[in-house]
């Protein structure tokens, strides 16, 4: 019998001083059976870093032709495509053809660095691609915050991210590998 997704209820309060975005999002997030707490939390941080009133979580891991997060215009075009992990050059090329802006968040320590070394030359031709790495230390710390019902406060200032749940705080320092702020 196939395992079912685990549902997480998240109240995500975002204070992004860099983009002047201040909003609380009530999200119902389905965690795929093969998804780790680390990936789930990276997904929430990615959501906060790209927050917009039309940004939404997708089916993610359960579909091959959708990103983890997307933002569509009122007429249905893809404005923002947000992917996590280490997509192939083919997937990035297709994503860049479908959306006005593509943001990839690689994580996983040395594996992410090897992936980037292999793909960065071919990725340089995509003007609408942004690649922002989140370190293994940061993602491991984020995983400790995961719970089925979360009230997350995410503050973003000068590119640094502070994630807090109750009295626990994790500082995340994303590193831009490609693209502009």
RODO-2510 file (C-alpha; in nm, 4 decimals, decimal comma):
residues 181
     n   res          X          Y          Z
     1     x     0,0000     0,0000     0,0000
     2     x     0,1338     0,3421    -0,0919
     3     x     0,2107     0,5817     0,1871
     4     x     0,0166     0,9054     0,2004
     5     x     0,1511     1,2559     0,2394
     6     x     0,1709     1,3988     0,5896
     7     x    -0,0147     1,7259     0,6295
     8     x     0,1556     2,0172     0,8042
     9     x    -0,0323     2,3285     0,9126
    10     x     0,1969     2,6286     0,8990
    11     x     0,1386     2,9864     1,0018
    12     x     0,4250     3,1672     0,8310
    13     x     0,4816     3,5292     0,9342
    14     x     0,7267     3,6981     0,7002
    15     x     0,9070     4,0252     0,7644
    16     x     1,1266     4,0877     0,4615
    17     x     1,3019     4,4188     0,5161
    18     x     1,4924     4,3791     0,1870
    19     x     1,1748     4,3720    -0,0252
    20     x     0,9423     4,5540     0,2182
    21     x     0,7100     4,2546     0,2343
    22     x     0,5246     4,1948     0,5619
    23     x     0,2554     3,9306     0,5624
    24     x     0,1300     3,6183     0,7373
    25     x     0,0476     3,3155     0,5247
    26     x    -0,1580     3,0244     0,6534
    27     x    -0,0319     2,7237     0,4598
    28     x    -0,1387     2,3629     0,4440
    29     x     0,1706     2,1779     0,3268
    30     x     0,1694     1,8166     0,2132
    31     x     0,4966     1,6449     0,2978
    32     x     0,5599     1,3676     0,0450
    33     x     0,6505     1,0299     0,2065
    34     x     1,0027     1,0546     0,0619
    35     x     1,0506     1,4175     0,1700
    36     x     1,2691     1,4884     0,4732
    37     x     1,2071     1,7488     0,7428
    38     x     1,5152     1,9256     0,6063
    39     x     1,3623     1,9594     0,2581
    40     x     1,0265     2,0669     0,3998
    41     x     1,1908     2,3469     0,5960
    42     x     1,4009     2,4555     0,2954
    43     x     1,0728     2,4735     0,1028
    44     x     0,9263     2,7060     0,3664
    45     x     1,2359     2,9280     0,3664
    46     x     1,2261     2,9391    -0,0158
    47     x     0,8605     3,0396     0,0064
    48     x     0,9507     3,3238     0,2448
    49     x     1,2402     3,4431     0,0270
    50     x     1,0062     3,4687    -0,2736
    51     x     0,6868     3,5593    -0,0877
    52     x     0,4117     3,7263    -0,2865
    53     x     0,0353     3,7252    -0,2568
    54     x     0,0097     3,4903    -0,5593
    55     x     0,2928     3,2542    -0,4599
    56     x     0,1769     2,8994    -0,3853
    57     x     0,3069     2,5551    -0,3042
    58     x     0,2573     2,2951    -0,5775
    59     x     0,2360     1,9174    -0,5673
    60     x     0,6169     1,9220    -0,5639
    61     x     0,7796     1,5790    -0,5474
    62     x     0,4680     1,3990    -0,6659
    63     x     0,4830     1,5590    -1,0140
    64     x     0,7739     1,5908    -1,2557
    65     x     0,6512     1,8892    -1,4549
    66     x     0,5890     2,1309    -1,1663
    67     x     0,8302     2,3178    -0,9428
    68     x     0,8063     2,3079    -0,5640
    69     x     0,6631     2,6605    -0,5541
    70     x     0,5276     2,8866    -0,8244
    71     x     0,3720     3,2219    -0,8830
    72     x     0,1322     3,2680    -1,1698
    73     x     0,0052     3,5939    -1,3144
    74     x    -0,3643     3,6719    -1,3129
    75     x    -0,3789     3,5512    -1,6748
    76     x    -0,2110     3,2188    -1,5887
    77     x     0,1467     3,2739    -1,7093
    78     x     0,4273     3,1472    -1,4881
    79     x     0,6005     3,4464    -1,3312
    80     x     0,8211     3,2614    -1,0816
    81     x     0,9345     2,8968    -1,0767
    82     x     1,1051     2,7875    -0,7527
    83     x     1,2831     2,4512    -0,7416
    84     x     1,4720     2,2818    -0,4594
    85     x     1,7618     2,0425    -0,4833
    86     x     1,9836     1,9633    -0,7790
    87     x     1,7857     1,9784    -1,1053
    88     x     1,9455     1,8598    -1,4276
    89     x     2,0553     2,1053    -1,6957
    90     x     1,7592     1,9874    -1,9052
    91     x     1,5090     2,0628    -1,6273
    92     x     1,6623     2,4086    -1,5707
    93     x     1,6517     2,4834    -1,9450
    94     x     1,2856     2,3797    -1,9651
    95     x     1,2010     2,5787    -1,6497
    96     x     1,3715     2,8911    -1,7861
    97     x     1,1625     2,8542    -2,1022
    98     x     0,8378     2,8290    -1,9063
    99     x     0,8770     3,1059    -1,6445
   100     x     0,9859     3,4685    -1,6383
   101     x     1,2065     3,3993    -1,3331
   102     x     1,3495     3,0677    -1,2151
   103     x     1,5005     3,0309    -0,8684
   104     x     1,6857     2,7148    -0,7664
   105     x     1,7834     2,6422    -0,4055
   106     x     2,0479     2,3689    -0,4038
   107     x     2,1337     2,2179    -0,0670
   108     x     2,3147     1,9101     0,0538
   109     x     2,6686     2,0223     0,1282
   110     x     2,9449     1,8917    -0,0952
   111     x     2,6926     1,7287    -0,3308
   112     x     2,5477     2,0725    -0,4139
   113     x     2,8952     2,2130    -0,4786
   114     x     2,9809     1,9278    -0,7160
   115     x     2,6456     1,9759    -0,8945
   116     x     2,7119     2,3486    -0,9366
   117     x     3,0678     2,2951    -1,0663
   118     x     2,9247     2,0590    -1,3276
   119     x     2,6311     2,2769    -1,4355
   120     x     2,7404     2,6405    -1,3911
   121     x     2,8838     2,6875    -1,7417
   122     x     2,5655     2,5732    -1,9149
   123     x     2,3532     2,7682    -1,6624
   124     x     2,5317     3,0955    -1,7432
   125     x     2,3257     3,1390    -2,0616
   126     x     1,9973     3,1736    -1,8720
   127     x     1,9408     3,5383    -1,7806
   128     x     1,6239     3,4573    -1,5873
   129     x     1,7938     3,1972    -1,3629
   130     x     1,8953     3,2587    -1,0038
   131     x     2,0779     2,9929    -0,8007
   132     x     2,0998     3,0418    -0,4241
   133     x     2,2691     2,7790    -0,2081
   134     x     2,1688     2,7015     0,1488
   135     x     2,4431     2,5315     0,3490
   136     x     2,4150     2,1864     0,4990
   137     x     2,4733     2,3311     0,8458
   138     x     2,1785     2,5689     0,7990
   139     x     1,9441     2,3054     0,6557
   140     x     2,0264     2,0589     0,9352
   141     x     1,9449     2,3253     1,1934
   142     x     1,6195     2,4078     1,0125
   143     x     1,5133     2,0417     1,0222
   144     x     1,5106     2,0517     1,4031
   145     x     1,2306     2,3117     1,3920
   146     x     0,9852     2,0977     1,1928
   147     x     0,6571     1,9928     1,3513
   148     x     0,3077     1,9135     1,2204
   149     x     0,1695     2,2465     1,3444
   150     x     0,4144     2,5346     1,3188
   151     x     0,4047     2,9067     1,3802
   152     x     0,7144     3,0278     1,2010
   153     x     0,8457     3,3820     1,2078
   154     x     1,0911     3,4517     0,9271
   155     x     1,2815     3,7795     0,9243
   156     x     1,4913     3,8689     0,6211
   157     x     1,7388     4,1544     0,6274
   158     x     2,0481     4,2182     0,4130
   159     x     2,0070     3,8722     0,2601
   160     x     2,0264     3,6947     0,5964
   161     x     1,7327     3,4891     0,7182
   162     x     1,6301     3,4348     1,0794
   163     x     1,3784     3,1563     1,1347
   164     x     1,2146     3,1291     1,4750
   165     x     0,9677     2,8894     1,6289
   166     x     0,8767     2,9643     1,9895
   167     x     1,2121     3,0187     2,1614
   168     x     1,4213     2,8377     1,8981
   169     x     1,6073     3,0492     1,6417
   170     x     1,7999     2,9349     1,3348
   171     x     2,0068     3,1763     1,1274
   172     x     2,0335     3,0956     0,7580
   173     x     2,2805     3,2670     0,5266
   174     x     2,1881     3,1941     0,1645
   175     x     2,4784     3,2258    -0,0811
   176     x     2,3992     3,3576    -0,4292
   177     x     2,5780     3,1509    -0,6919
   178     x     2,4051     3,3048    -0,9922
   179     x     2,1661     3,5894    -1,0600
   180     x     2,0995     3,9293    -0,9163
   181     x     1,9285     4,0206    -0,5951
***
